[in-house]
Amino acid sequence: MSSVKKIPAIVSGAVPFHDRGITGKKVTIAIMDSGLSPHNEIAANRILTFKDFIYGKKALYDDYSHGTHVTGIAAATSIGIAPECNLVILKVLDEHGNSETDLFIHAIKWILTNYLIYNIRIVNISIGGNSEELRHENNRLNVWIKKLWEHGIIVCCSAGNNGPVEGSISAPGNCPEVITVGSYDGQHFSSAGPLRPYITKPELVAPGYHILSLKPHSGYSIKSGTSMSVPFISGYCALMLQIWPDYSNDQVKMHLMESAYNVPYLPYNMQGAGIVSLNKLLSFIL
């Protein structure tokens, strides 16, 4: 497997769209993760608010680095997919990368109360849980995740890194409504479906191995996992919504899947519709 670092804006093919002003401007992505460290690749005026559900701190920070890396893939100025999108940063992971279901639900309730204020159109969840409770499709967390979708919000979730075992999708990626994202270059770790005999997860795959993005305070780091794959799709959604702001979450999901192409070496239950072609997705612009 190639160890060449993958720069999100380049490997996705987003740069030609950036050159034409398709940058996710005026679209807000909420990132539910470990926070965000201040970084020169993310202008402060793009961060509409920061909410710390772990320790209640007011100043922006990330004590785990995961959230900063995920945010950079979606939104960094020079390397991100949607370099002018707005951000709402919700810290739901502690310094060890852990969280509790009740805390996560509390953060979802906050989004449902505030999404219109901040124009939150997309929620990025690069987090997965595999407890006995969460393995059930209708678990407590997924009940609230479904409410986000019912309110018209696009929810992009990681498939998880428990593959390639069949039926290893983690929550909330096992929620039928959401867009669940696997890693097409992580076939040795990316989780596989099906969720049910007639619903296969993930719906899409994106780069997830050896991804270059931001590290806390300054500079860059490389990480791998389906956590890295999700913000590719969240970024694509932001580009779409800049062009077609009236699209519903169901329309966005449909167009993403219709614009995807098959990965020859992956079984269907590890890729769904496959890899999104930005040229096809945004074909009316070029």
C-alpha positions in Angstrom: 0.0 0.0 0.0 1.3 3.4 -0.9 2.5 5.6 2.0 2.5 8.8 -0.1 0.7 11.5 1.9 -2.7 12.6 0.5 -3.5 16.3 0.5 -7.3 16.5 0.7 -7.9 19.4 -1.8 -5.6 17.7 -4.4 -6.6 14.1 -4.0 -10.3 15.0 -4.1 -10.0 17.1 -7.2 -11.4 20.1 -5.4 -8.8 22.6 -6.5 -10.4 23.5 -9.9 -13.6 24.2 -8.2 -11.9 26.5 -5.6 -10.4 28.3 -8.6 -14.0 29.0 -9.7 -15.1 30.3 -6.3 -16.8 27.0 -5.2 -15.4 26.9 -1.7 -18.3 26.2 0.6 -18.8 29.9 1.4 -21.7 30.7 3.7 -22.3 27.0 4.5 -21.8 25.9 8.1 -20.3 22.5 9.1 -20.7 21.5 12.7 -17.7 19.3 13.8 -18.5 17.0 16.7 -15.1 15.9 17.9 -12.2 16.7 20.3 -12.3 20.5 19.6 -10.0 22.6 17.4 -6.7 24.2 18.1 -6.2 27.7 16.8 -4.3 27.4 13.5 -3.3 29.8 10.7 -5.2 27.6 8.2 -8.5 28.3 9.9 -9.4 32.0 10.1 -11.0 32.9 13.4 -13.9 34.7 11.8 -15.0 31.4 10.2 -15.5 29.8 13.6 -19.0 30.9 14.5 -19.0 29.3 17.9 -17.1 26.8 20.1 -18.9 24.7 22.7 -17.0 22.5 25.1 -19.3 19.7 26.4 -16.5 18.0 28.3 -14.9 20.7 30.5 -17.0 23.8 29.7 -14.0 25.9 28.7 -14.7 29.0 26.6 -11.4 29.4 24.6 -10.9 27.2 21.5 -8.6 24.2 22.1 -8.0 20.5 21.2 -6.3 18.3 23.7 -6.5 15.1 21.6 -5.5 16.5 18.1 -8.2 14.4 16.3 -10.7 17.2 15.9 -8.1 19.6 14.5 -7.1 17.0 11.9 -10.7 16.2 10.9 -11.6 19.9 10.7 -8.6 20.6 8.5 -9.6 18.0 5.9 -13.0 19.7 5.5 -12.1 23.3 5.9 -8.4 24.3 6.0 -7.6 27.3 3.8 -4.9 25.8 1.6 -5.5 22.0 1.8 -9.2 21.6 2.7 -12.1 20.6 0.6 -14.3 23.6 1.5 -11.8 26.3 2.4 -14.3 29.1 3.0 -17.0 27.2 4.8 -18.1 28.4 8.3 -17.5 26.1 11.3 -19.3 25.3 14.6 -16.9 23.4 16.8 -18.4 21.1 19.4 -16.0 19.3 21.8 -17.5 16.0 22.7 -14.3 13.9 23.1 -11.9 14.2 26.0 -8.1 14.2 25.9 -8.2 10.4 25.5 -10.7 10.4 22.7 -13.5 9.2 24.9 -17.1 10.3 25.3 -20.4 9.2 26.9 -23.7 8.6 25.1 -25.6 11.1 27.3 -23.0 13.8 26.7 -23.2 13.2 22.9 -27.0 13.4 23.0 -26.7 16.7 25.0 -24.6 18.1 22.1 -27.1 16.9 19.5 -29.9 18.7 21.5 -27.8 21.8 21.4 -27.6 21.6 17.6 -31.3 21.1 17.3 -31.8 24.3 19.3 -29.2 26.4 17.5 -28.8 25.1 13.9 -30.9 27.9 12.4 -28.9 30.6 14.3 -25.6 29.4 12.8 -27.0 28.0 9.5 -25.7 24.5 10.3 -26.4 22.4 7.2 -23.9 19.6 7.8 -22.8 17.7 10.9 -19.5 15.8 10.7 -19.2 12.9 13.2 -15.8 11.1 12.8 -16.6 9.1 15.9 -17.9 5.6 16.4 -19.1 3.5 19.3 -19.3 -0.3 19.6 -20.8 -1.0 22.9 -23.4 -3.7 23.1 -26.2 -1.0 23.3 -24.8 1.0 20.3 -24.6 -2.0 18.1 -28.4 -2.0 17.9 -29.7 0.1 15.1 -32.4 1.8 17.3 -30.1 2.7 20.2 -30.6 5.9 22.1 -27.9 7.8 20.2 -29.4 7.0 16.9 -32.8 8.1 18.0 -31.3 11.6 18.4 -29.2 11.4 15.2 -32.4 10.7 13.3 -33.9 13.9 14.7 -31.0 15.8 13.1 -31.9 14.3 9.8 -35.6 14.9 10.3 -34.7 18.6 10.7 -33.1 18.7 7.3 -29.5 18.5 8.5 -27.0 16.4 6.6 -25.2 14.0 8.9 -22.0 12.4 7.8 -20.6 9.6 10.0 -17.6 7.3 10.0 -18.1 3.6 9.2 -15.5 2.7 11.9 -12.2 1.0 11.9 -13.3 -2.5 12.8 -13.2 -4.0 9.3 -13.1 -5.8 7.1 -15.4 -8.0 9.2 -18.9 -8.0 7.9 -21.5 -6.2 10.0 -18.8 -4.1 11.9 -20.2 -0.6 11.2 -20.1 1.5 14.4 -22.7 3.9 15.8 -24.0 6.3 14.7 -22.8 5.1 11.3 -25.3 2.3 11.7 -28.2 4.8 11.6 -30.0 4.2 8.3 -30.7 7.8 7.5 -27.1 9.2 7.7 -24.4 9.2 5.1 -21.9 6.6 6.4 -18.4 6.9 5.0 -15.8 4.2 4.7 -12.2 4.4 3.5 -11.5 3.0 0.0 -7.7 2.9 0.7 -8.2 1.3 4.1 -9.6 -2.0 3.1 -7.6 -3.6 6.0 -9.4 -1.5 8.6 -12.6 0.1 7.2 -15.7 -1.3 8.7 -18.2 -3.2 6.5 -22.0 -3.7 6.3 -24.7 -4.8 5.9 -26.9 -3.1 8.4 -29.8 -5.1 7.3 -30.3 -7.4 4.3 -31.8 -4.6 2.3 -29.7 -1.6 3.7 -26.0 -1.8 3.0 -23.5 0.5 4.7 -21.4 2.4 4.1 -23.1 4.5 1.3 -19.8 6.0 0.1 -16.0 5.7 0.5 -13.3 8.4 0.5 -9.6 8.6 1.1 -8.7 7.5 4.7 -5.1 6.3 4.6 -2.1 8.6 5.2 -4.1 11.8 5.0 -2.3 15.1 5.6 -4.1 17.7 7.7 -3.6 20.1 10.5 -2.0 19.5 13.9 -2.6 21.6 17.0 -1.2 25.1 17.0 0.7 24.9 13.7 2.0 22.7 11.0 0.6 19.4 9.7 0.4 15.8 10.6 -0.7 12.5 8.9 -3.4 10.3 10.2 -5.4 7.3 8.9 -8.9 5.9 9.6 -12.4 6.3 8.5 -12.5 9.4 10.7 -10.4 11.1 8.0 -12.8 9.9 5.2 -15.9 11.6 6.7 -14.8 15.2 6.3 -14.1 14.7 2.6 -17.8 14.0 2.2 -18.8 16.8 4.6 -16.7 19.1 2.5 -18.3 17.9 -0.8 -21.7 18.6 0.8 -20.6 22.2 1.6 -19.5 22.8 -2.0 -22.9 21.4 -3.2 -24.9 23.6 -0.9 -23.0 26.7 -1.9 -24.2 26.1 -5.5 -27.7 24.7 -4.6 -28.6 26.0 -1.2 -32.2 24.8 -1.4 -31.2 21.1 -1.7 -32.6 18.9 1.0 -30.4 16.4 2.9 -32.1 13.6 1.0 -31.3 15.3 -2.3 -27.7 15.8 -1.3 -27.3 12.2 -0.3 -28.9 11.0 -3.6 -26.7 13.2 -5.7 -23.5 12.1 -3.9 -24.4 8.4 -4.5 -25.4 9.0 -8.1 -22.0 10.7 -8.8 -20.0 7.9 -7.3 -18.1 5.2 -9.1 -17.2 1.6 -8.2 -13.9 0.5 -6.6 -13.0 -2.7 -8.4 -11.1 -4.3 -5.5 -13.7 -3.6 -2.8 -16.9 -5.7 -2.1 -20.2 -3.9 -2.2 -20.6 -4.1 1.6 -17.4 -2.1 2.1 -18.1 0.7 -0.4 -21.8 1.1 -1.2 -22.0 3.5 -4.2 -18.2 3.9 -4.2 -16.0 7.0 -4.6 -17.6 10.4 -5.3 -16.5 12.0 -8.5 -16.5 15.8 -7.9 -16.5 16.4 -11.6 -19.7 14.5 -12.0 -21.2 15.9 -8.7 -20.6 19.5 -9.7 -20.7 19.0 -13.5 -22.9 22.0 -14.1 -20.1 24.3 -12.9 -17.0 23.4 -15.0 
